[in-house]
Amino acid sequence: MRPVHHSRHLSRSLIAAAALLACAASQAATINIQSRDPAGVGFNDTTPVAPVGGNPGTTLGQQRLNVYRYVADIWERNLQSNVTITVSAGWEALTCSSSSAVLGSAGAWNIWRDFPGSVAGTWYPQALANKLAGENLSAGNPDDGSGYGNVDIKTQFNINLGKPGCLDGSGFYLGLDGNAGSQVNFATTLLHELGHGLGFSVLTVQTSTGNRLNANGSAYVATGGVPSIWERHMFDNTQGRTWLAMTAAQRRASAINPLQLAWIGPNAVAGASILRPIPVLKTSSPASSGNLQMDFNASPFGVVPPAGTLGALTTIATQSGELGPGCSPFDNANAAAVRGKVPIISRGGCTFAIKVKNAQDAGAVGVVLANNIPGALLPGGTDGSITIPSFGVSQADGVALIAAVAAAKGYGTRGQPGQVTAVLGSDPTRIAGADRLGRPLLYTPNPLVSGSSVSHWDVTASPNLLMEPNINADLTNILVPPKDLTLPLLKDMGW
């Protein structure tokens, strides 16, 4: 059968707040970086800069390209392919505000099915399809009018990051040593995005409807669609079946089924032994109703202390004129309330980092960030000056903690109010980021997060993994166990 091609142009965005099939013997991959920036922009920006963190470039454009080459070299060492992988790279103005920004995105430029070495009736991203076929499947095909020729992956990153009105002050760190501080580590961000372009993506399912791309790649359809290679490894524990065996409605439900969608590919399952027991926040209180246990998500800034007592929980009052609780430097009353304690601060009004920094400046030893909408809270952001721990909990758990603090006040002695103590521990019966069989979980929050749901590891994974929806400060550039599960998943797909 003649291979079928579709110019799909898929991408996955990263927001601030990464062989089972027979094929010819492969060599180490070669990745070609192809700039599409105009003169004076992006890679061609001649603004003088000082070398930083092992990056010897002396202009902004040189440093950006050096990071691209550094990250491409990492992927080359981890992949095998006889066909050059071409990445179209550009710097563009992407969506952003002072409190959040799209850092960048990447995706397969073309997808293919029914080529030599493929599973019949299955879509593949172009770089992987070329590797399995042993040839450049785009060679000789007419350009589709996009001007990208034989490009395999398209990437774009936010040229305005860190400027006023675009995550102010938190631009890309272009060093190669990981010491990003309050900036966004570009090397890690790019490593993540190229992972999407290589195939770490559900690819051809519209997660909001569960519909698949049809056989000729022209539309999403509820029935008769063609699956991607990704779907054969996705197993929903609630429904007891893979996405291959689901209807569109069942796939739609699975995409918003938290902590129930597992990856069952053998390489990633074997590697999931690196995941640890799930961390939990416990409380102790003189009031029996104050003894609670809940899951949390650690912030990507500050520190995560070892298991043990964190401190006494407390609450703060919203100050006059504030955009949201904790968004302004604490007044005397709030500072007195949090000194040496752990305030519970609701989401809203400003970034998580601003809230935690204000609490730290007032003397807090930690912060619990509570969601203001149903569901778990995944804090985001960066600030290298934050040295205290902070954690995101669900709206329901935040309400329960505040109620426990209020109830404990009546149990004080010698005229002092009682208190609720926060303790960090773990639940040995559950693995962080895996199901009960030890299979790693995909990210399926409810409500759906467009562009992120299903195409990332779940945020509960510990240690943090490169292909979670947030870039965390503790990530390395290692793609395999005992540090990461990115390469094992790609191997399950055929890399």
N, C-alpha and C positions, 0 to 999 in steps of 0.2 A: 504493500500500500504506500502511496506517496505521502510523505509526512505533511500534516496540516499545520499551518502557521497562523498566528494571530498577533498583530501588533497591539499589545494590551496596555502597556505603559502603567503598570501597577506600582504603587509606592505605599510605604508605611511611614507615618510621621512620628517623630519623637518630640515630646513636649516637656519643657522644664517645669514647671508648675505652676547588638548584636545578634564500602560499596556492596549493596545487596544484589545489584543487577550485573550480569555479565557484560564486559566490554573489553576492548583492546587494552593491552598493557599501557599504563599511563605514566607520564613523567610529572615532575613538579609543575604546578601551574605557573603561567605567566600572565601578569595583569598589566594592561596598558592604560594609563591615565590620559584621557583626551579632554583638554580644556575647551569650554565653549564661551569663556568670558571675553568680552570686548576689551580693547586697549584701555589700560588704566584702572580696570575693575578686577576684583577677585584675585586670581592668580597673577594678574598683570598689574597689581597695585604697587607702585614704586615708593610708597611711604617708608622712610627709613625707620628701622626698629633695631633694638639691641638683641643679639643672640640670647636665647632663653632656654633653660632646661634641656640642654643637649641639642637644641635646634640651632644650627649655625647661620641660618638665613639672616641677611641684613636689610631686607625689605619685607613688608607685610605679605606681599604676594609670594616671595620665595619661601617664607616660613610656612604659609598655608600648603604650598606644593610639597614641601619637605615632609609635613605630617601625612599627606596623602601617600607619598612614596613609602614612608615608614610603615603605615598600616597595610598598604598593599603587599609589602614584603612579608608581613606576618601571615597574611592570608595565603600567599604563595607557598610558604613553608608548610602550611597545613593542608593544602589541597593538591590533588593530582588531576591533570588534564593535559591532553595533547593539543588543545585548541586555546589560543590566546583569548583571555577574558578582557573585553574592552569596556571601560567605565567612562561615561560622559559625565564630566564634573563641572559644576558652576556655582557661583555665589549670587544669590538673589535676595530681594526684599520679601521676607515671609511674614506671616501673621504674627504680631506681637503687641504687647502693652508693657507698661512699667512693671507689672506683677507677674506676667507669664509670656511665654514665647514659643513658637515652633522653632526648634533648633535646626531641623533639617529633615529630609526624607530621602528614601531610596527605594528602588524597586526594579524588577525585571522589565526590560523594555519590550521584549517579545516573549510569547509562550508558544510551545509546540506540543503536538501529540502524534502518536503512531509513526515514530521514526525508528530506525534500527537500534535495538538495545533498550527500547522502552516497554513499559507495561501497556498493553493495548487499551485504547480508549481512555487515556489519562493525560491531562495537561502537565507540562513541565516548564519551569523557568528556563530561558534560553541558555544561560551559562552551563547549567546542568545538562540540558538536552544536547548541547554541543559535545560535552565531555563523554556522555554515554554513546552518542553516535560516532564519535571519533572524527568529526569534521564540523566545519562552520556551516550550520544549516541555513544561515542567511546569505552565504556567498552566492552571488549571481542573481539574487532576488532584486527586483526593482525597489528603489527607495519609496517609502510610503508618503513622501512629501514632508516628513518631519525634519529632514536634514541630518538625521542621526546615523544613516548608513547601517553598518553592521554592529552598532552598539548593543551590548548585552545588558548593561545596568546603567540607569540614569540616577545621578545624585544631585541634590541641591541643598545648600546650607545658607543660614540667615546672615546676610552681609551686615545687617544693622544691629546684631546682638551686642548688648552692652552699652549702646548709645542711648541718649535720653528718649524715653518713651518705648524702649525695647529691652526689658529686663535690665533696667538702668544699672550700670557698673559691673554687670556680670557677663562679660564677653567671653569669647573662646580663649582658653589657655592653649598656646601653640608650642609649649615645651613637650619634650618626649619622656620626661622623668616622672610624670604622674603627680607632681606637686602643684595642683591647680588652685588650691586655696579657695577663695570665694568665686573664682571663675569656673567656667564649664570646660571640662577636659575634652578638647576636640579630638584627640587621638582615640579615646574610648568611645566617644559619640560616633565617630566615623567607622570604627571597628564594628559597632552595633549595626549601623545602617547598611554597610556592605553585606552583613549577614542576611539582612532582608533581601537585598538584591540577588544573593546567591541562592535564595529559596526558603528562607525562614519566614514563611508566610502562607496563609490559607489560600492565597493566590486567586482562585476563580469562584469563590462563594461570596455572595452578597450577604454578610452576616446579619443585617437588619431584617432580611426576609427569609434567609436560608436557601434562596434560589441559586442555581449553578449557571455558569456560562454554557451556552449551547454548543453544538458540535462544530459550528463554523466560526464561533467566537464573536457573534454579532449582537447577542443580547443575553440577559439573565432570564432563565425560565424556571418555573416551579416543577415541571416534570420533563424528563428527557434530556436533562443537562449532562455535561461530561465532568467527572470529578478531577481533582488535581492529585498529584502524588502525595501531597500532605494529608489528604483525608483518610487514607488507608491506615494511618497510625493514630487516629483520634478515637478514643473510646469513652463514651459517656456512661458513668457508673449508675446513674439514675435510670437511664433507658436500657442499659445492658447491651449496647451495640455500638459499632463504629459509625462514623459519618457516611461511609459508603453504603450502609444499609438503612439510612434514614430518609424520610421524606423531607421536603423543604421546611415544613412546619416543625418537624422534630429537630432539624439542624438549627432553626431559629431559636427554639427553646434551649437547646444545648449551649448556644453561644452566650446565654445569660444565666447559666446554671453554676453559681460560684462553687469552686473547690470540687467539682465533679467531673471535669473533662480531663482525662489522662492521656498522655502520649505513651503508646505501647510498643514503639520501635525498640528492638532488642539492645541496640547500642546505648541509647539514652537510658533505658531501664537499668542496664548494668551499671552505668555511670552514676545513677541516682543514689547509690550508696554513700555519696559524699554529703547528702542532705542530713541535717541534724534534727533532733526532736524540736517540735515547734515551741518558740518562746511565748510565754504568757505573762500577763501582769496580774498579780494577786494582791488582795488587800487583807489586812487584819484590823479589827476594830472591836471596841468594847460592846458595840451594838451588834447583836447576832446577824442582823440584816446587812451589816457592812462587810461581811466576808465574801468577797467576790473573786471570780477568775475570768479573764477575758483575753482574747487574742489582740495583738497590736502589730503595727507596722512602724519600724524605726525610721526616723527622719534621715535623709541622706547627708545631713550636716551634723556637727557635734560628734559625740562619742556614744557608743553602746556599752555600758558597764557590764561586768560579769554578774552572774546571778547573785542576788542578795537584796538587802533593804535599800530602797532608793530614797525614801524620805516620807514625811507626813504630807498628805494631800490637803489642798486648800482651794479656795475659789477667789475670784477677783470681781470687782464691780466695773462695768463699762463707764469710762470717764466722759464727761461732757464734751461734745464735739468730735468724739472719736468715730472713725469710719467703721470700726468693729472692735470687739474686746481685745485688749492687748496691743492695739495698733499704735499707741502713743507711749512715750516714756512714762513709767508708772508714777502716779502722784504719791504723796506720803502715805496715804491709807493703804493703797495697793502694795506699795513697797514693804510696808510693815507686815502685811498679810502673807507675803511670799518669801520673806527673808529666811533662808535655810530650809525652805519647803518646796513642794511640787504643785504648782497651780494647775488647775484644769481650765483650759482656755478654749472657747468655741471657735470653730472655723468662721472666716468671713471678714471682709473689709480690707485686708492687706495680706501679704504673703506669710507663709508659715515661719519663714526665717525671721521676719520682722518681729512677730509675736514672741518667738523664743529669745531673740536678742534682747528685747525690752525686759523680759522676765529675768534673763541672766544678769543684766545691768542692775536690776533691783535686788539681786541676791538670791534668786531661786537656784535650787540645785538640780532641777529637772523640770520638764513641762509635759503634761498630757494634753494633746490636741484632740478635741472632740469634734466629730463631723456635725454639720448642721442640716444634713439631709440623710435619709435612711441609707444604711450600708456602711461598709468599712471605709476608713480614711487612709489614703496613701499620701503622706506629706511629700512635697517636692521643694526644690530650690537649693541654693548654695549660699554659704557664708562661712569663710574660713576663720572668722573671729569667734564663732560659737564653740564653746568647750563643754557645755552641759548636754546631757542626753534629752531627747524628746521623742514622743511616741504618738502615733495616730490611732484612735479607737473609734468605733462606730458611734452613731448618734445615740442608740439605745444604751450602749455601755457608758457613754459620757453622762447621760441622764442618771443612770444607776450610781455612778461614782459621786455625782453632786448630791444625790439623795442620801448616800451613805455618810458623806461628810456632814450634812445637816443633822442626820439622826445621831451621830456620834457626839455632837456637842452637849447633849443632855446626859452623857455618861462621864463627865469630867470629875475630878477630885480636887479638893482644896481650892475651890473657886476657879479652877482652870477648865476650859472646855475639853472634852474628849477629842481624840483625833483618829483618823484612818491612815494607816501606814501602807505605802505602796511597796511591794516586793516583786522583784523580777525572778522568774523561774522558767521552767519548761514542763511540757506535758509529754512524758515518755511514751504515751500510747499513740501519739500522732507525729508524723514526720513533716517538717516545715517544707511545703512545696510539693508534697507527694500524697497519693491516695493510700488507703490501708494496705495495699499490696506493694507499696514502695515505688509506684510508677509516677514520674514527674507530672505535675499539673500545668495545664495551659491557663492563661488569663481569661476569665469569663465573668467579669463583674456584672451586676445588675443594678442600674441600667447599663446598656451597651455603651462602650467607648469606641466610637467609630475610628477606624484606622489602627486601633490597638488591640481590641478584643480578639482572642483566639490566636493571633499571630505573635504572641509573646509567652514566655514562662510566667507563671503566677507570681505575684508580688510577695507571697508568703515564703518563698524559697529562702533557705538559710544554709550555707552562705548565699549572698546575693549573686545572681547570675547575669551575665552580659546581656542576654536577650529578654530581660524584664522591661516593662514599659518606661521605667525611670533609669537614668544613669546614676549609680551610687558611687560614693567616694572610695569604697573598699574594693572595687573591681581591679583586676589585673589584665594583662594582655595575653593571658594563657587561655586557650579555647577548649581545653580537655580536662578531665578529672586529674587531680583532686580539686581543681579550682573552678571548673566550668563544664557545662553540658552542651555548648553550641556545636562543636564538631561532631559529637556522637549523634545529635539529631540530624545533622546534614548527612552523615553516613547512612542513617536509616533511610534517607530519601534516595541514596544512590551515589553520593559524592565519595 
